[in-house]
Amino acid sequence: MGLSTHILDTALGKPAAGVALVLSQTVEDGWLEIGSGVTDTDGRCRTLLGESALESTIYKLRFEIAPYFAAQKMAGLYPYVEIVFTVADPSQHHHIPLLLAANGYTTYRGS
C-alpha cells in the first residue's frame, strides 16, 4: 500500500503535469519533510514516500502550482495548495487527488 496523488486541471480538462510536490509529516515542533516528487504527464505522482512506509500520523502534501499556471500563461490565485490529512490505518492505500483551476481547487479521499 502507500500514498499517491493525481492533479486534474478542471479548466483545461486535462492532467496537470510537471507540478512539484513536497510531503511532510508532523513532528513535536512542526513539520518534517520526508518526500518530494513531480507529477508525470498523466498528472500523477506515486513516489512520494520513496522506500519509506506509510505511518499512522498527520501528513501535509504541498503542491507548488504557481509555476504550473505560469507555464500555461495564466495568473493563478493560489501560489501553492497544502492538503493536511490523517492516516489512521497505514495498511490502506491513501490517494489524495487535487482538482485544480486558476482560481479554485477541491480535494477528496480517492481510491
KALIN-V866039 format. One record per pair of residues at least 24 apart in sequence whose ideal C-beta (glycine too) atoms are under 7 Angstrom apart, sorted by the first residue. I is the first residue (numbers start at 1). J is the second residue. If there is no record, write none. Layout:
I,J + I,J
This chain:
1,54 + 1,91 + 1,92 + 1,93 + 2,49 + 2,54 + 2,93 + 3,48 + 3,49 + 3,54 + 3,94 + 4,44 + 4,45 + 4,46 + 4,95 + 5,45 + 5,61 + 5,96 + 5,97 + 5,98 + 6,43 + 6,44 + 6,97 + 6,110 + 7,39 + 7,43 + 7,63 + 7,98 + 7,100 + 8,43 + 8,99 + 8,100 + 9,100 + 10,99 + 10,100 + 10,101 + 11,101 + 11,102 + 15,41 + 15,42 + 15,43 + 16,43 + 16,68 + 16,100 + 17,41 + 17,43 + 18,68 + 19,63 + 19,64 + 19,65 + 19,68 + 20,64 + 21,45 + 21,48 + 21,61 + 21,62 + 21,63 + 22,62 + 23,48 + 23,59 + 23,61 + 24,59 + 24,60 + 25,57 + 25,58 + 25,59 + 26,57 + 26,58 + 31,60 + 53,90 + 54,87 + 54,90 + 54,94 + 55,87 + 55,90 + 56,87 + 56,88 + 56,90 + 57,87 + 58,84 + 58,86 + 59,85 + 59,87 + 60,84 + 61,96 + 63,98 + 65,100 + 69,102 + 74,102 + 75,102 + 76,102 + 77,102 + 77,103 + 78,105 + 81,105 + 83,107
